Amino acid sequence: MSFGEIIVILVVAILVLGPDKLPE
């Protein structure tokens, strides 16, 4: 698994969980 794929998975996970999960 490349570093780029990990970034994509993290972004997708955030979108699935919802922006409310962001620490902002």
RALIN-V984053 format. One record per helix or strand. SS is the DSSP state (alpha for helix, beta for strand). FROM is the first residue (numbers start at 1). LEN is the number of residues. If there is no record, write none. Layout:
SS & FROM & LEN
SS & FROM & LEN
//
This chain:
alpha & 3 & 15
alpha & 19 & 3
//
